[in-house]
Amino acid sequence: MIAIPAAILREKYFDNIKLLHHLVDSLSDKLYVTINNSSYNFVYPLINRLASYLVEQHIDKNYIILNSSYLEIAQFLGTTYRHLNRTLKEMESRSIIRCDDKKIHILDIDQLGELSKNIYIKPL
């Protein structure tokens, strides 16, 4: 991400319609994603939101390497770090996943898919 001081943007790019259009599109997309994800946070329990997040991160391997910290994931899912940790432990006790620092091993993809309830949480 590049940060440009607002004064420079106003001075040099205020008349650049393409840039302004791009900024409006980017901000409206981010607002839409935030509102959509917030509605999921109210409707679904954390175990379902976490399962959906893990399903979206899962490619073809039997593990996921997390690019975000657990705190960032907790914030993204609308919960606390402690609640996220308890939910991960619950999923481990049910032999759905196994956590190994930044790597989460998928032990039962079918059960994980069931828990995700086919909801889609789009990353910011």
Buried (B, 14 or more C-beta within 10 A) or exposed (E): EEEEEEEEBEEEBEEEEEEEEEEEEEEEEEEEBEEEBEEBBEEBEBBBBBBBBBBBBBEEEEBBEBEBEBEEBBBBBBBEBEBBBBBBEBBBEEEBBBBEEEEBEBBBBEBBBEBBBEBEBEEE
